[in-house]
Amino acid sequence: MLTEQLADLSPGRALDVGCGEGADAIHLAEQGWQVTALDVAAPALERGRAAAEVSGDDVASRITWVCAGLLDATLAPEGLDLVSVFYPALLRTEDQSIERSLRDLVRPRGALIVVAHAHVDRDRALEHGFDPDSYVTIADVIGRLGQGWQIE
């Protein structure tokens, strides 16, 4: 899916939110992007860093690994050509700061890609201690975009 979305974009600066072990960040770097790979799980980031090094110095040098949550990371507003968020587990805030942050990080004419599951079985999630209503949805993000965005 990421490959399809990148077809019309020229490489620039990207943020991979919740990158996990960095497969998308590595793919972006291989395509010439300068990537910030962001995740709260230090062990996952270490595995990602090791995988990037195996891909070669050119790829590894294009990725900055950051262990932090989205709101805790130091990221410049409107500084990114691409913000990629695949299957996010971003907790809602009363002031919608997550949604605003995602929007505000993207430079004018940049791209924000958010991919999530089309359906979440609420009862099953609750049985496993996960309340879907506590997390940001694609609809939440779209609701904070405002004018000038093309939604696909």
C-alpha positions in Angstrom: 0.0 0.0 0.0 2.8 2.5 0.8 4.4 1.8 -2.5 1.2 2.7 -4.3 0.8 6.0 -2.4 4.4 7.0 -3.1 4.1 6.6 -6.9 3.3 10.3 -7.4 5.6 11.8 -4.7 9.1 12.9 -5.1 11.4 11.9 -2.2 11.9 14.4 0.5 11.5 14.4 4.3 9.2 11.8 5.9 8.0 10.7 9.3 7.0 7.1 9.9 4.7 7.3 13.0 4.6 4.1 15.0 7.3 2.6 12.8 7.8 -0.6 14.9 10.8 -2.5 13.4 11.1 0.0 10.6 10.1 -1.9 7.4 8.3 1.2 6.0 11.1 3.5 7.1 13.7 1.4 5.4 11.6 1.2 2.2 11.2 5.0 2.2 15.0 5.4 2.7 15.6 3.0 -0.2 13.5 5.2 -2.4 15.6 8.2 -1.5 13.6 9.7 1.4 15.2 11.2 4.5 13.1 9.5 7.3 12.4 10.0 10.9 11.3 6.6 12.3 9.2 7.2 15.4 8.1 4.6 18.0 7.8 4.2 21.7 9.3 0.7 21.7 13.1 0.9 22.0 13.7 -2.8 21.3 11.7 -2.5 18.0 13.7 0.5 17.0 17.0 -1.3 17.7 15.8 -4.2 15.4 14.9 -1.6 12.8 18.3 0.1 13.1 20.0 -3.3 12.6 17.9 -4.1 9.6 18.7 -0.7 8.0 22.4 -1.3 8.5 22.1 -4.6 6.7 20.5 -2.7 3.8 23.6 -0.6 3.5 25.2 2.6 4.7 23.2 4.7 2.2 19.9 3.5 3.6 21.0 3.6 7.2 22.2 7.1 6.9 18.8 8.3 5.7 17.0 7.2 8.8 16.9 8.9 12.2 15.5 6.6 14.9 13.5 8.3 17.6 12.1 6.6 20.7 9.2 8.8 21.7 5.5 9.3 21.4 4.2 11.7 18.7 3.5 14.5 21.1 6.8 14.0 22.9 9.0 14.1 19.8 10.6 17.4 18.7 9.3 17.8 15.2 9.1 21.0 13.2 5.6 22.1 12.1 5.1 22.0 8.3 8.6 20.4 8.0 7.6 17.2 6.3 6.8 16.1 2.8 5.2 12.9 4.0 3.7 11.7 7.3 2.9 8.0 7.2 0.8 6.4 9.9 -0.1 2.7 9.4 -2.4 1.0 11.9 -1.9 3.6 14.6 -2.4 3.0 18.3 -2.6 6.7 19.2 -4.5 7.5 22.3 -7.2 10.2 22.0 -6.6 13.5 23.9 -9.3 15.9 25.0 -7.9 18.7 22.9 -7.3 16.5 19.8 -3.6 17.3 19.9 -2.7 14.0 18.1 -4.9 14.9 15.1 -3.6 18.5 15.0 0.0 17.3 15.2 -0.4 14.9 12.3 -2.0 17.7 10.2 0.5 20.4 11.3 3.6 18.4 10.6 2.9 18.1 6.9 4.2 21.0 4.7 1.8 22.6 2.2 1.2 20.2 -0.7 2.7 17.4 1.3 1.0 14.1 2.0 -0.5 12.5 5.1 -1.2 8.8 4.8 -3.2 7.1 7.5 -4.2 3.5 7.1 -6.3 1.6 9.7 -8.5 -1.4 9.9 -11.9 -0.9 8.2 -13.6 -2.7 11.1 -12.8 -3.4 14.7 -14.8 -5.9 16.6 -15.5 -3.8 19.7 -16.7 -6.6 21.9 -13.7 -8.7 21.2 -11.4 -5.8 21.7 -12.9 -5.0 25.1 -12.5 -8.7 26.1 -8.8 -8.2 25.5 -8.6 -5.0 27.5 -8.5 -2.7 24.5 -11.2 0.0 24.2 -11.3 1.2 20.5 -13.1 4.4 21.6 -9.9 5.4 23.4 -7.9 5.7 20.2 -7.7 8.1 17.3 -9.5 7.0 14.2 -9.1 8.0 10.5 -12.4 9.9 10.9 -10.9 11.9 13.8 -7.9 12.8 11.6 -10.0 13.8 8.7 -12.2 15.9 11.0 -9.2 18.1 11.9 -7.7 18.5 8.4 -9.7 21.6 7.4 -9.7 23.1 3.9 -7.1 22.5 1.2 -6.7 18.8 1.8 -7.5 16.2 -0.9 -8.9 13.1 0.8 -8.7 9.8 -1.0 
